[in-house]
Amino acid sequence: MTANHQPQEAAEVRDVTRRKVVAVGAGAVAALGLGGSAYASNAGAGEKRRSPAQGAEECYVLTSETTEGPYYIDADKIRRDVTEDRPGIPFLLRIKVIDNETCRPVRNAAVDIWHCDAVGVYSGYEDMGNGGGGGGPAPTGTPTGVPTGPPPGGGGGHQEPTDDTRYLRGTWRTDRQGFVTFKTVFPGWYRGRTVHVHTKVHVGGEWTDAGYEGGNTCHTGQFFFDEESVLASAGVEPYASNTAERTTLDEDTIYDGSGTAGGLLKLQYRKDDIGKGVRGSITVGVDPEATNDGQGSPPPASASASVSAG
């Protein structure tokens, strides 16, 4: 299997036991300008349990599994800075991956993230997300059409990419403490879905000079944003020019309504100027032996839960 794949071939690389992604320049993770006062934060105690193996140490319950959605592209770019040229509020996302049973960090896991841009467009699928129906590239400033995005509810099955853009997508490895950090922009919205970030966690594979290969996908999930932060972002361009009907967090068909137990991110930003940047964090509890590729129906919300930031 070669280390490089053309865009039209990306959807064919679906077998996680043969998964390989191309290593391209790793972007430096820059600190956001969050100095000063007047912060907004939704920090709170997550749902935790005590692990017999760890005695008094607290351990998180399993993170909720969700559908993969129609716009996942495997064999993507190995990088921490996924922004490229997309305008929007700087967003620094810090994820910690732990073994649900042992509470120990999961090292050297491959973590994917992907999400739409400020006006609801997914890279690789611009014709399907910009409201133009094939009317050219997505807008970089004020949109000329109403973003429609994926089918409402995030379903519809996997779609073949329509172009070779890959902004706001990337894969990086967890460190010795189980942490991985991505630099991106605050996502926008499109009809039928609340603001969210998709993620996958791959374990048991091998990191090489060419990228990451093999292993299994132990988690497929989505991260969510509280309404206060989304409303604050809506006052900043280019979000303010997004005329698509917005689905609230409570109305979303994927978010299970359980707060941090359903993937709700811990966020920090300046109340008086969210445009300066947002920090988001969460701890993801996984079962490394499980296979959760997001292709089937996710388990009921009561069968799995997400976690708060750690």
N, C-alpha and C positions, 0 to 999 in steps of 0.2 A: 504494500500500500504506500503510495507516495505521500510526501509531507504536505503537498500543495494541492488544492482543489479549485477548479473554476467554479464561479457562482452557480451555474446551472447544474453542477454535479453535487453541490453541497447537501442537497436534500437526500441524496442517495447514500450518504455516509451516516446511516442511522443506527448501525449495530454497535452498541456501546462496548462490546467485547473487542472491537477492532477500532475503537475511537482514536483518532489522531488529529491534532490541531497544529497549525503552523505557527511557529514562533516568529513574531515580527517585533519590532522595537518596543520595549517596555517603557511606557510613559512614567515619568516621575510623578509621585503623588504629592501634590502641593498642598500646603496648609491653607485653609480658607480664612478670609478676613473676618473672624468672629470676635475680635477684641472689643472691649467696651462693655456697656451695661445694657439693661433692658432686654434680657433674653427671654425667649419663649421655649418651654421644654415640656414634653409630655412624659417625662421619666416617671416610672412607677415600678412597683414590685411585680415581677413576672410570676407565672405559675411555676412553682418549684416543688421538688420532692427530695427526700433524703435517700441517698443510695446506700444500701447495706454495705457495699464494697468500700465506700468512702467514709463510713462512720458519720460524723457530724457534718460533713461537707454537703452543701446543698447542690442538687442536680436538677436540671431542667427536664420537663416532659418533652416528648417528641414534637417536632414542629409539624404543623398541618401540611399535608400533601395537597396539591392542587393540579388542575389540568395544565399541560404544557402550553396550550394555546396554539394558534395556527402559524405563528411567525418565528419559530425557533430555527436557527441556522447552526448546524454542527460544523466542525472543522473551521472554527472562526479564529479570531486573532488573539494571541497570547499577549495581554497588555493590561496595565492597571489604569491608565488614562484612556478612556473610551470616548472622550468628548469630540475629537476631531474639530470640525468647524461649526458645530451646532450652537446657536445662541441660546441663552437661558441662564437661570440662577445657578451659580456653582453649587454642586452637591457632592460632598465627600461621604461615601458609604463604607462603613466599617462592619464587617461580618465576622463573628467568631463561630467556628464549627466545633461541636463537642460530641463525643459518644454518649448517647442517652443512658446507657447502662452503667458505664464506668465513670462518667463525668469528666473523663480526660479529653484534652484537645485532640482533634483529628488533624494530624500533620500531613503536609504534602498532598492534600486533597485538591482537585481541580474544581474551582468554583466559577460558574458562568453567570453573567448578568446580561440582560437585554431589556430595553424599554423604548417607548416612543419618545419623540422630541417634544418641544414646548407646544407645538400645534397639532399633536396627535399623530405624527407620521413615524412609521417604523422603517429603518433602513432595510434595504433588500426588497421592500414592498411599497415603494413610493407611489406607484400607480394605484395601489389598492387602498392607500391611506390618506391621500391628500385631497380627496373629493373631486379630482379632475377626471377620473376615469380614463387615465392614460394621457393626461394633458401635460406631461413633462415633469421635471423634477419638483421636489417638495419646496415650498417657500422657505427662505432663510430669514425673512423679516415678517412683514404683514402678509398674512395669507390671502389669496384671492378667492379661495373656495372654502367650503365648510368641510373640515376633516371628518371623515366617516369612520376610518379605522377598521379593525377587524369586526367580524360579526358580533352583535351584542352578546354578552355573557362569556366572551373569550373562547368560544368553541369553534366549530366549523371544520375541524380536522386540519392537518398540516397543509400549508399552501406552498407551492413552489415559488422561489424568489423571482421577482420580476426585473431586478437590476443588480448591479455589483456594488452598491453602497453598503457600508458596514459600520456606520457611526452608531454610538451608544450600545455597542456590543463588545464583550471581551471576556477573557478567561485568565485567571491567575491562581497561583498556588497558596495554600494556607501555610503560615510559618510554624515554628515549634510550639507556639502557644495557641495555634488554631485560628489565627487572625488572617484576614485578607482585606485589603482596602482598595476601593475603586474611586477614581476621580471622574465625575460625569456632570450632568446638569439635572436639575429638578424636572421630573417628567411632567408633561402636559396631560391632556385628556382627549377622549374621542367618544362618540355616541355609544352608549351601552355599557361602559366600564368606568369605575372609579380610578383615580390616579394610582399607579402601581408599578413595581419593578419585578420582572421575572428572574428566577434563579434556578440553577441546578448544581448539585454537588456530586462529583465523581470520585470514587475511591478505588484503591486496589490496582491502579494503573501504574505506568512508569513514565517519569519525566526524562526526556532525552534532549539533545541539542536541537532536535527537530520539533519538539513540542511534548504532547501528552498522548499516551496510547494505552488501550486496554482498560481493564477494570469494569466497574459497574456504576450505574447512576443510582445512588442511594436516596436522593431527595430531589423532588421537583416542587417548587413552591413559588409564592409571590409575596412581596413586601408591600405594605400599605401605609398611607399617610393620613394623619388626622385632618378633619375638616378645617380647623383653624389655619393650618399651614397652607392648604390648598387655596383657601379664600384669600390669604395674604399674597400668594403667588399670582393670583388672578389680576392683581392690580399692577403687575410689572410686565413690560413688553419682553418677548412677544406673546406671553400668555394672555395679556389683555385683548389681543386681536383674535384670539381663538373663539369663534362664534358657535362652535359645536355645543349641543346640549350636554350638560355635565351631569353625570351620575354620582350621587353622593356615596359616602362610605356605607351608610345604612342601606342604601338601595342596591348596592352591588350584589351580583349573583354568585361571585366567587368568594369574597370575603365572608367568613363565617360568623361575624358579629361578636367575637369573643375577646376583643381588645388585643392585648399583647399575646394572648393565647391563640390568636389567629393571624399573626404576622405583622401586627402594627408596629412600625418603627419607633424608636426613641429618637426625637428630633431636637436640635438646638439651633436657634437662630435669633437674630435681633428683632424684637417685636416692632421696632420703629423703622427697620430697613432690612427686610428679608432678602432683598436683592444683593446684599453683601455676601450671602452664602448660607448654606444649611449643612449641618452635620447630622448624619443618620447612623444609628447603630442597632445591632440585634445579635443575639446569640441563638444559633440554630442547633437544636438537638436532633441527631440522626441515628439511625441504626445502620452501621456500616455494612452489615450482612444482607440488608434488604435491597430489593430492586424496586425503585419508584421512578419510572421514566415519564410519568404524566400522560401516557397514551390511553389509559383506561379511565374509568370513573374514579375520582378520589374517594377515600373512605369518608364516612359521615364525620361531621365536625366533632362529635363526642368521642370519636375513636382516636383522634390525634389532636395535639395542640401545639401552638407555637410558643415563643418565649419572648421575654423582654430583653432589652439591651444588656449586654454584659461587658 
